[in-house]
Each structure stands twice: as structure tokens, then as C-alpha cells.
Amino acid sequence: MEPEIKITPGYKNKLASYIFSLKGIRIFYAVLCTTAIVLIPVLFAYFDGNIDNSVLDVDVLDDYGSMAFYLIGFPAMLVTAILYANKFPEVLDRLKGNDIINVSDSEWNNFKLRANDIYSKWYYTNGPHFIALAITISLFFVFRNPNKHIWYSLETDEFIYLGGWAQLIVYYVTFYVFSLSLLNIVATYRILEVLFSTNKLVVQPLHPDKCGGLAPLGALSRTLIYGIIFLGIIVTLNVHFNYENFDRELDNPLQISIMLGYLVMAYFIFFLPMHAAHKPMKQAKEEEMRLIHHYIAGINKEIKKDFEELRDIDSDALENFHNAKEMYDITSEMPVYPYNVKTVITFISSVFIPVLLYFLTRFLDSM
């Protein structure tokens, strides 16, 4: 018996594979470590005198949007990425266990090798570093502007802010984890494409999950919900910050771009992996319906003979016709995306919570 191969998110990327392998108490330690890192600029801002500085347009105490992101959003994003990566191999095994994919153990091991090969592509292993570095360099030039009187500016005409320079470290770490998470989701999409394109999908119209047995993919996306909610809360706080400090209403182009960016990204990260199953599900459904239709056509031909020859209709044939018609109706109602009502409601709720929070904040401010 050949040894079982394990799918390893972040394969050949030592830092990514270590992050994705964290479990239990080690995730808590990782959250503490990242929290300590993101607080370093605040510590330096204290020495800069920018914790509470009325001379600045934005000091640390005023910048609740950024603080919420670093202390709540960033840890939530890190934990969500870890949970998602840990869930994906389990979901693949559940799909195989549901007999959605009929493959031998050796074929399954070969697929896992291909999955690890996808994870090892240079754009997944080095991409997060390039993205984080590019964004950090861009922000370096943005906040080097001496006219920006905010606590994480790099310098002014008179001062060099240690907090601003320390913030560059936070930018790199934050956008590394963020891009690593997004690229990992893209990698899962590619792996699922390979799975469904190289193996015949066996649809099960009567499966209780009402997704033909593919509901585990919906469960995978639901692990992202907490990250989407917290990210939405951070977006809400920043939109409110822009309104409170810069009088930017919801119709302001910057506010609109922030909100649309969040909605597009939330949809992308939640539904992208499930879209990999759309085409094979549609093909499998059509094939199943053609098969049932062919069966019904055969029964219909026999019943027509009874009509033509003025014979009694075969009761067994009539019962088979009704059973086949019921199966046809059930199959026609089966979705061609691997998510059910529960998954859709979960996504809508996760997006609606931050929206509700925003209007609640505006209502409280008006009292």
C-alpha cells in the first residue's frame, strides 16, 4: 500500500506553510505576536508625542479606524486564513467520501501531488512578498510628504516621526498576510479546477445537502465569514472616520470606492472557489437530465403502443413513468453552483452586519 500524500497549503513556502499549519493554542500565540508587531508604531508614536497631539490633523487617539484594523481586523484576517487553509484538505476528502469523485487511492495521491505543485508555483510562494513590498514602497512615498500632518507620517519640515518609520514594518507584515490569504484562495480555485477537469463529477440529485453532494465547498467558504464581517466593520469605521473628520458623505467618490471595493472583494473571496464547480455541475446535471429524459421517452413509446393497440396501460410502466418524472423534477431543481440557501444567507448577513453598524453609528451621533 503506497503512503498517503497530504495536501499542504503554502507548499515549498516555509513561512506560509508554517502559518497555515498553526492549530489550537499556537494560533493564539500567533495573534499575540502579530498584535505586538502592529503596536510597535504606537509605542514609537508615544515617544514622538503623537498619542494625543492637537497640532496633528490625526493623532493616535483620533485614528480609531486604523487602530481597529490592526488590533481587530488583522488578527481576524490571520485566523481566518489559517482556518481556511486547514479546512480545504478536509473538504477535498469529504468530496471523495461523498462519492462525488470516483478515483482510486493512487489517482487521489496523484491529484494531491498536482495540488502541492500548484501551491509551489512562484507566484504563490513569492507573490505575497512582492505585493507587500510594492505597497510598502508606495506608502513610503505617500507618507513622506511633509504636508501630511498625521501620526504615521515619516517626516515633516521639522521632525522625523519614529512611529511613521516603524509603521512601514506593519505595512509589510499586514499586506503580506493579506495577499497570502487572497492568493491561497486563488490557489484553491485552481486546484478545484484541476480536480473537476481531470475527474468525472458524479452528481447526486437526491443528496440531502441539496447541492448534489457538493455542499462541503459552501462550508469551506463559510470559514471566511468572520474575516468578512470584521473587515466590513473596519471599512465601516473608516467610512465613519472620513465623514466625522473630513465631512465626506456616502456619495463622496472616496467613500463609494471604499464600500464598493469591500463588496467586490467580499464576493470574490467568498464565492471564487465555488465557481470552479459551476461548469462540471452544469454538465453533470444536463447529462443526468438527458439520461432520465431518454428513460421517460422509452416508457412513453411503450405506453403509446398500448394506446395504438387499444390495450390496457401497463401499470408498472405508468408507475415507472411517474417515478422518473419525479426524479426529472428533482434533478431540474438542483443548483449548478455548490451552495444552498444557508450559504447565501450567511454571506448576505455577513455583509449586512457592517452596514447596520454604520447606520447605527450615524443614528447615535445624531441624538
HELIX and SHEET records of a PDB file:
HELIX    1   1 LYS A   14  SER A   21  1                                   8    
HELIX    2   2 ILE A   25  ASP A   48  1                                  24    
HELIX    3   3 TYR A   64  ALA A   68  1                                   5    
HELIX    4   4 PHE A   69  GLY A   73  3                                   5    
HELIX    5   5 PHE A   74  GLY A   97  1                                  24    
HELIX    6   6 ASP A  105  TYR A  119  1                                  15    
HELIX    7   7 TRP A  122  THR A  125  1                                   4    
HELIX    8   8 GLY A  127  VAL A  142  1                                  16    
HELIX    9   9 LEU A  162  THR A  198  1                                  37    
HELIX   10  10 ALA A  215  ARG A  222  1                                   8    
HELIX   11  11 ILE A  225  PHE A  246  1                                  22    
HELIX   12  12 PRO A  253  HIS A  275  1                                  23    
HELIX   13  13 HIS A  278  GLU A  308  1                                  31    
HELIX   14  14 SER A  315  GLU A  333  1                                  19    
HELIX   15  15 VAL A  341  SER A  366  1                                  26    
END                                                                             
